[in-house]
């Protein structure tokens, strides 16, 4: 057990789950969008919805979307900062049948019109789980560079992507595969030990049968 596990994250706010974790959900979602945010719909569920006002959860989620980290002293001012940057945002109630009590559903629209829908869970101690991306399961920690590929459920896609990573000397730390139905829509999630070059991400985007590619970098690419 490390010191972080004992004292929790360095943060601005009263709660590691409601504040630090919320900031990280927003931050990781912004990074996955891959471009500056133009508008954000922020929907809350469970404890985030019931007690979020007192814990500053709304400000924290918005701060992460603006690119702030949990120790940023500007977190309480995130609504006015978003307004100054002409970023529109609205808050609502997440329509979920069930979920982690600290859950936010973020629908982000970038300056190019790209839309990303993320369901994020704050699981304690400032740690998070990105439970879904664009409606399909994900389970991303935000601790590793992560490639998310939405594709048609056809043979060969996994081999093409993993061969590319091997050629680029990128080691796969964890890989998960999901599909909505046989022959339907599928998604592969690859958490890696190294960053994936931007040109390689672009190469995956142009593969036949690939519908959408999302990449989370632990470096600052925005």
SESE-70506 format. One record per residue: y, x, z of N, C-alpha, C, O in turn. Coordinates in pm, whole numbers, padded with zeros to 5 digits, always signed. Example, Ala and Ser with C-alpha at 12.3 -4.5 7.8 and 13.67 -1.06 7.14 Angstrom:
SESE-70506
-00569+01319+00780-00450+01230+00780-00330+01320+00780-00332+01424+00846;-00225+01285+00708-00106+01367+00714+00003+01290+00787+00114+01341+00804;
***
This chain:
SESE-70506
-00120+00084+00000+00000+00000+00000+00125+00087+00000+00136+00180+00080;+00219+00057-00090+00341+00134-00098+00454+00072-00021+00441-00040+00029;+00565+00144-00010+00680+00095+00064+00735-00033+00003+00786-00119+00074;+00725-00046-00132+00772-00167-00200+00698-00290-00151+00756-00397-00136;+00566-00273-00125+00485-00386-00081+00524-00432+00060+00501-00547+00097;+00583-00341+00138+00618-00372+00276+00756-00436+00285+00773-00538+00351;+00855-00375+00220+00993-00421+00237+01041-00509+00122+01147-00572+00132;+00964-00515+00012+01002-00599-00100+01099-00528-00192+01132-00411-00170;+01147-00597-00296+01231-00536-00397+01375-00519-00349+01421-00590-00260;+01446-00423-00410+01589-00411-00389+01655-00522-00471+01633-00533-00591;+01737-00606-00403+01785-00724-00473+01914-00774-00411+01951-00736-00300;+01981-00861-00485+02094-00937-00436+02048-01081-00423+02011-01144-00522;+02049-01135-00302+02004-01272-00282+01912-01285-00162+01866-01184-00109;+01884-01407-00120+01811-01431+00005+01659-01431-00006+01592-01424+00097;+01603-01437-00127+01460-01459-00139+01402-01379-00255+01452-01383-00367;+01294-01304-00226+01231-01226-00333+01170-01317-00439+01171-01283-00558;+01117-01433-00399+01057-01525-00495+01162-01604-00571+01156-01614-00694;+01258-01662-00497+01355-01751-00559+01471-01677-00626+01539-01733-00712;+01492-01552-00586+01605-01479-00643+01558-01362-00729+01581-01361-00850;+01493-01263-00668+01450-01145-00744+01351-01183-00854+01364-01138-00968;+01252-01266-00820+01155-01308-00921+01220-01389-01031+01184-01377-01148;+01315-01474-00992+01384-01556-01092+01464-01470-01189+01465-01495-01309;+01532-01367-01136+01606-01276-01224+01511-01210-01323+01542-01200-01442;+01396-01167-01275+01300-01098-01363+01246-01192-01470+01224-01149-01583;+01222-01318-01436+01177-01414-01538+01281-01422-01650+01246-01415-01768;+01408-01437-01612+01513-01445-01712+01526-01317-01793+01545-01322-01915;+01516-01202-01725+01532-01073-01791+01420-01048-01892+01446-01009-02006;+01295-01072-01850+01182-01049-01940+01188-01145-02058+01157-01106-02171;+01229-01269-02035+01240-01366-02144+01344-01321-02245+01322-01331-02366;+01457-01273-02197+01562-01222-02288+01511-01105-02371+01536-01098-02492;+01438-01015-02306+01386-00899-02379+01285-00942-02485+01282-00884-02594;+01203-01043-02454+01106-01091-02553+01174-01161-02670+01124-01156-02782;+01287-01225-02645+01361-01287-02755+01402-01182-02857+01403-01207-02977;+01437-01063-02808+01464-00951-02897+01603-00948-02956+01630-00866-03044;+01693-01034-02910+01830-01037-02960+01919-01107-02856+01867-01175-02768;+02050-01091-02865+02138-01157-02769+02119-01308-02769+02094-01369-02873;+02131-01367-02651+02111-01511-02634+02240-01586-02669+02349-01547-02628;+02224-01693-02745+02338-01781-02777+02340-01904-02687+02447-01950-02647;+02222-01958-02656+02214-02074-02568+02083-02071-02491+01984-02013-02535;+02084-02137-02374+01966-02138-02288+01950-02275-02223+02044-02328-02164;+01831-02330-02234+01792-02449-02158+01700-02401-02047+01596-02342-02074;+01738-02425-01922+01666-02374-01806+01613-02492-01727+01690-02564-01664;+01482-02513-01729+01420-02625-01661+01337-02575-01542+01262-02478-01555;+01351-02641-01429+01290-02595-01304+01179-02689-01260+01179-02808-01290;+01083-02630-01185+00967-02706-01137+00936-02665-00994+00959-02550-00955;+00883-02760-00915+00834-02729-00781+00943-02685-00686+01049-02746-00678;+00915-02578-00615+01009-02527-00517+01137-02476-00582+01245-02487-00525;+01125-02420-00703+01244-02379-00777+01340-02498-00793+01461-02483-00782;+01283-02614-00820+01365-02734-00840+01415-02789-00707+01532-02828-00696;+01328-02792-00605+01361-02858-00479+01459-02777-00394+01549-02834-00332;+01443-02645-00390+01524-02563-00300+01602-02454-00373+01664-02368-00311;+01599-02460-00507+01663-02353-00585+01812-02340-00563+01865-02229-00570;+01880-02451-00538+02025-02443-00519+02060-02355-00400+02147-02269-00410;+01992-02376-00288+02021-02298-00168+01985-02151-00181+02047-02067-00117;+01885-02120-00262+01841-01982-00279+01909-01912-00397+01885-01793-00421;+01993-01983-00470+02061-01920-00583+01972-01900-00704+01997-01811-00786;+01866-01982-00715+01770-01963-00824+01833-01984-00961+01804-01908-01055;+01916-02084-00974+01980-02109-01104+02063-01990-01148+02051-01944-01262;+02147-01939-01059+02228-01822-01092+02141-01702-01125+02174-01623-01214;+02029-01688-01052+01940-01574-01072+01874-01578-01210+01870-01477-01280;+01823-01695-01249+01761-01707-01381+01862-01678-01492+01832-01607-01588;+01981-01734-01477+02084-01712-01577+02126-01566-01581+02151-01511-01688;+02133-01501-01465+02168-01359-01460+02068-01275-01537+02106-01185-01612;+01938-01305-01520+01836-01232-01595+01850-01253-01745+01834-01159-01823;+01880-01376-01785+01901-01405-01926+02019-01325-01981+02020-01289-02099;+02118-01297-01897+02234-01218-01938+02205-01069-01938+02289-00989-01979;+02085-01030-01892+02047-00889-01894+02062-00818-01761+02051-00696-01755;+02087-00893-01654+02101-00832-01521+01965-00810-01457+01868-00878-01490;+01960-00715-01364+01841-00687-01286+01861-00739-01143+01973-00772-01106;+01753-00746-01061+01764-00809-00930+01866-00748-00834+01908-00816-00740;+01906-00623-00855+02001-00560-00762+02145-00566-00813+02233-00499-00758;+02170-00646-00917+02304-00652-00975+02394-00740-00887+02362-00856-00861;+02506-00686-00843+02596-00759-00754+02667-00875-00824+02730-00957-00757;+02657-00884-00957+02724-00991-01030+02641-01118-01040+02686-01217-01098;+02520-01118-00985+02431-01233-00999+02497-01365-00959+02485-01462-01033;+02568-01373-00845+02631-01500-00808+02736-01548-00908+02766-01667-00914;+02792-01456-00988+02895-01492-01086+02839-01517-01225+02915-01528-01321;+02706-01526-01238+02646-01537-01371+02696-01656-01452+02712-01642-01573;+02721-01775-01392+02771-01885-01475+02905-01855-01540+02926-01885-01658;+02997-01795-01465+03128-01764-01523+03118-01652-01625+03192-01650-01724;+03025-01556-01603+03006-01447-01699+02949-01503-01829+02991-01463-01938;+02853-01596-01819+02796-01658-01938+02904-01734-02014+02909-01729-02137;+02989-01805-01943+03097-01879-02008+03192-01784-02080+03237-01813-02191;+03225-01671-02016+03313-01573-02078+03252-01516-02206+03325-01484-02300;+03118-01504-02210+03048-01451-02327+03015-01561-02428+02948-01536-02529;+03063-01682-02401+03040-01798-02488+02890-01827-02507+02847-01865-02616;+02814-01809-02400+02672-01844-02399+02659-01979-02330+02694-01993-02213;+02610-02078-02402+02596-02212-02344+02464-02221-02268+02365-02161-02308;+02464-02296-02159+02343-02310-02078+02344-02445-02010+02448-02498-01972;+02223-02500-01994+02206-02626-01923+02082-02615-01835+01988-02540-01865;+02083-02690-01725+01970-02692-01632+01908-02830-01631+01977-02931-01646;+01776-02834-01614+01706-02961-01610+01578-02950-01531+01555-02852-01460;+01494-03052-01543+01366-03059-01473+01253-03032-01571+01247-03094-01677;+01164-02939-01536+01052-02906-01623+00948-03017-01619+00909-03063-01511;+00903-03060-01734+00803-03166-01745+00664-03101-01749+00608-03080-01856;+00611-03070-01631+00481-03005-01620+00387-03094-01539+00428-03154-01439;+00261-03102-01581+00162-03178-01505+00125-03105-01377+00101-03167-01273;+00119-02974-01384+00090-02890-01269+00140-02750-01299+00164-02715-01415;+00155-02670-01196+00201-02534-01217+00226-02466-01085+00218-02527-00979;+00256-02337-01092+00293-02262-00973+00420-02325-00915+00507-02368-00991;+00434-02331-00782+00552-02396-00724+00685-02331-00760+00789-02397-00756;+00683-02203-00796+00806-02135-00836+00803-02110-00987+00776-01999-01032;+00831-02215-01063+00817-02207-01209+00947-02247-01278+01015-02341-01237;+00980-02173-01383+01092-02208-01470+01045-02207-01614+00968-02120-01655;+01090-02304-01690+01063-02309-01834+01195-02282-01905+01290-02361-01895;+01201-02171-01977+01323-02128-02044+01308-02146-02194+01211-02099-02254;+01404-02213-02256+01410-02223-02401+01536-02151-02445+01648-02199-02424;+01516-02034-02506+01627-01948-02544+01646-01950-02695+01549-01942-02771;+01770-01960-02737+01805-01951-02878+01893-01829-02897+01996-01815-02830;+01853-01742-02990+01927-01619-03015+02036-01639-03118+02049-01745-03178;+02113-01533-03138+02227-01541-03230+02183-01562-03375+02261-01610-03457;+02057-01526-03407+02008-01546-03544+01945-01683-03563+01910-01720-03675;+01933-01759-03453+01865-01889-03460+01721-01883-03411+01655-01987-03402;+01670-01764-03380+01534-01750-03329+01523-01823-03195+01612-01813-03111;+01413-01896-03176+01392-01973-03054+01267-01923-02983+01164-01899-03047;+01276-01908-02852+01162-01865-02771+01152-01956-02650+01251-01980-02581;+01033-02008-02625+01009-02093-02509+00911-02023-02416+00798-01992-02456;+00953-01998-02293+00875-01920-02198+00857-01999-02069+00952-02056-02017;+00734-02001-02018+00708-02054-01885+00683-01937-01793+00586-01863-01809;+00771-01918-01694+00762-01804-01604+00738-01848-01461+00794-01947-01414;+00654-01773-01390+00621-01802-01251+00662-01684-01163+00634-01569-01197;+00726-01712-01051+00759-01609-00953+00651-01612-00846+00643-01708-00768;+00567-01508-00842+00444-01514-00763+00455-01446-00627+00356-01437-00554;+00575-01397-00593+00595-01338-00461+00633-01192-00468+00585-01117-00553;+00721-01151-00377+00761-01011-00369+00839-00963-00488+00845-00842-00513;+00900-01054-00563+00973-01015-00683+00886-01000-00805+00937-00970-00913;+00755-01021-00792+00663-01010-00906+00658-01142-00981+00681-01249-00924;+00628-01133-01111+00627-01254-01194+00504-01258-01282+00433-01159-01300;+00480-01376-01337+00378-01396-01440+00439-01484-01548+00482-01596-01521;+00441-01434-01671+00481-01517-01784+00356-01592-01827+00268-01538-01895;+00349-01720-01787+00226-01797-01803+00203-01842-01946+00088-01851-01990;+00312-01869-02021+00295-01911-02159+00416-01871-02242+00527-01857-02190;+00392-01852-02369+00497-01820-02466+00480-01915-02583+00375-01919-02648;+00584-01993-02611+00581-02091-02720+00461-02183-02712+00399-02216-02814;+00428-02224-02590+00325-02324-02570+00182-02274-02562+00091-02352-02536;+00161-02145-02584+00026-02089-02576+00015-01997-02456+00114-01932-02419;-00104-01987-02393-00119-01904-02273-00082-01760-02299-00100-01709-02410;-00031-01693-02195+00009-01554-02211-00036-01469-02092-00113-01373-02110;+00010-01502-01971-00021-01425-01850+00023-01280-01863-00059-01188-01863;+00153-01260-01875+00216-01129-01892+00289-01093-01763+00361-01175-01706;+00270-00970-01718+00330-00927-01592+00473-00876-01609+00551-00878-01514;+00508-00830-01730+00638-00769-01750+00643-00625-01703+00751-00566-01695;+00527-00567-01671+00522-00429-01623+00492-00329-01735+00513-00209-01719;+00444-00378-01849+00402-00291-01960+00469-00337-02090+00503-00455-02104;+00489-00244-02186+00527-00288-02320+00421-00385-02372+00301-00355-02366;+00463-00500-02422+00367-00605-02456+00395-00662-02594+00507-00700-02626;+00289-00668-02675+00296-00726-02809+00226-00862-02806+00112-00873-02763;+00296-00964-02853+00242-01100-02858+00240-01143-03004+00345-01152-03068;+00122-01171-03056+00107-01205-03197+00050-01346-03209-00061-01373-03164;+00128-01437-03268+00081-01571-03299+00029-01569-03442+00101-01530-03534;-00094-01609-03461-00155-01601-03593-00254-01715-03615-00293-01784-03520;-00292-01733-03740-00399-01828-03770-00531-01769-03721-00552-01648-03726;-00619-01855-03675-00749-01811-03622-00841-01776-03739-00923-01856-03782;-00824-01653-03787-00901-01603-03901-00955-01463-03868-00897-01393-03785;-01066-01423-03931-01121-01290-03905-01025-01179-03950-00957-01193-04051;-01022-01071-03875-00953-00951-03919-00822-00921-03850-00778-00805-03850;-00757-01021-03790-00624-00997-03731-00631-00898-03614-00549-00807-03605;-00728-00916-03527-00739-00827-03411-00766-00684-03457-00706-00590-03404;-00854-00668-03554-00886-00534-03605-00764-00467-03667-00742-00348-03647;-00684-00543-03743-00565-00487-03806-00466-00437-03702-00411-00327-03715;-00443-00517-03600-00342-00481-03501-00390-00365-03413-00315-00271-03387;-00515-00371-03367-00564-00263-03282-00578-00132-03358-00557-00025-03300;-00613-00138-03486-00619-00016-03567-00481+00046-03583-00467+00168-03580;-00379-00037-03601-00243+00013-03612-00202+00084-03483-00143+00191-03487;-00233+00023-03369-00197+00084-03241-00269+00218-03221-00209+00314-03172;-00395+00223-03261-00468+00350-03252-00405+00457-03339-00393+00573-03298;-00364+00419-03459-00300+00513-03552-00168+00565-03495-00130+00679-03522;-00099+00483-03416+00028+00521-03356+00011+00585-03218+00109+00611-03148;-00115+00609-03178-00148+00670-03048-00096+00585-02931-00051+00638-02830;-00105+00454-02948-00067+00361-02842-00195+00308-02777-00279+00248-02843;-00208+00331-02646-00327+00289-02574-00310+00147-02521-00205+00113-02467;-00414+00065-02536-00410-00074-02489-00455-00077-02344-00567-00037-02313;-00367-00125-02255-00401-00137-02114-00479-00264-02086-00571-00265-02004;-00442-00373-02155-00511-00501-02138-00490-00584-02264-00384-00578-02326;-00591-00661-02302-00580-00746-02419-00642-00882-02388-00751-00891-02331;-00570-00989-02427-00621-01124-02407-00606-01202-02536-00506-01188-02608;-00704-01284-02566-00705-01365-02688-00719-01512-02651-00800-01549-02567;-00638-01595-02715-00644-01739-02693-00637-01808-02829-00583-01754-02926;-00692-01930-02835-00673-02012-02955-00670-02158-02914-00737-02200-02820;-00591-02235-02987-00579-02378-02958-00706-02452-03001-00751-02544-02933;-00764-02410-03115-00886-02470-03166-00943-02377-03271-00871-02295-03327;-01070-02389-03298-01135-02305-03399-01068-02327-03534-01058-02440-03582;-01021-02216-03595-00955-02224-03723-00810-02269-03716-00744-02284-03818;-00760-02289-03593-00622-02335-03575-00528-02221-03543-00535-02114-03603;-00439-02244-03445-00343-02143-03405-00402-02058-03294-00473-02108-03206;-00373-01929-03298-00426-01836-03199-00315-01740-03157-00211-01730-03222;-00339-01671-03047-00243-01571-03000-00320-01455-02940-00421-01474-02872;-00272-01335-02965-00326-01216-02900-00214-01150-02819-00102-01136-02866;-00249-01111-02696-00154-01047-02605-00205-00907-02578-00317-00890-02531;-00124-00806-02609-00165-00667-02588-00062-00596-02500+00050-00569-02544;-00100-00566-02375-00017-00486-02287-00056-00340-02307-00174-00305-02301;+00042-00255-02331+00015-00117-02374+00074-00015-02277+00165-00045-02201;+00019+00106-02282+00068+00215-02197+00190+00283-02256+00267+00346-02183;+00209+00272-02387+00323+00333-02454+00402+00227-02530+00350+00120-02562;+00527+00259-02558+00609+00170-02641+00555+00168-02784+00506+00269-02834;+00564+00052-02848+00523+00038-02988+00646+00058-03075+00747-00009-03053;+00640+00147-03175+00757+00170-03261+00805+00040-03328+00724-00045-03365;+00936+00027-03343+00993-00094-03400+00940-00121-03540+00918-00236-03577;+00918-00015-03618+00868-00035-03754+00723-00088-03754+00681-00156-03848;+00648-00055-03649+00512-00105-03639+00510-00253-03601+00427-00329-03650;+00603-00293-03515+00616-00436-03482+00652-00514-03608+00598-00621-03632;+00744-00458-03688+00784-00523-03813+00667-00532-03910+00654-00630-03983;+00582-00430-03912+00463-00430-03999+00371-00545-03964+00318-00613-04052;+00351-00568-03835+00264-00678-03791+00322-00812-03836+00248-00902-03874;+00455-00825-03831+00520-00950-03869+00491-00990-04013+00493-01108-04046;+00463-00891-04098+00443-00920-04240+00296-00931-04279+00264-00946-04398;+00205-00925-04182+00064-00943-04214+00036-01088-04253+00093-01181-04195;-00051-01106-04351-00088-01240-04394-00156-01314-04279-00246-01261-04215;-00113-01437-04254-00172-01517-04148-00101-01504-04014-00129-01580-03922;-00009-01409-04003+00069-01394-03879+00189-01488-03886+00265-01485-03982;+00205-01571-03783+00310-01672-03782+00435-01626-03706+00547-01660-03744;+00415-01550-03600+00530-01506-03520+00488-01388-03435+00376-01382-03385;+00579-01293-03419+00553-01175-03335+00666-01164-03233+00784-01171-03267;+00628-01146-03107+00724-01125-02999+00688-00995-02931+00570-00969-02904;+00788-00913-02903+00760-00785-02838+00849-00768-02715+00970-00788-02721;+00787-00732-02603+00859-00700-02481+00856-00550-02461+00749-00490-02446;+00973-00489-02461+00986-00345-02440+01036-00319-02299+01123-00391-02250;+00982-00218-02234+01034-00178-02104+01157-00087-02118+01220-00050-02019;+01190-00053-02242+01312+00021-02269+01419-00077-02315+01389-00193-02345;+01544-00031-02320+01655-00119-02360+01671-00113-02511+01724-00015-02564;+01624-00220-02581+01637-00225-02727+01740-00328-02771+01765-00343-02891;+01801-00400-02676+01897-00504-02712+02039-00446-02703+02136-00516-02729;
***
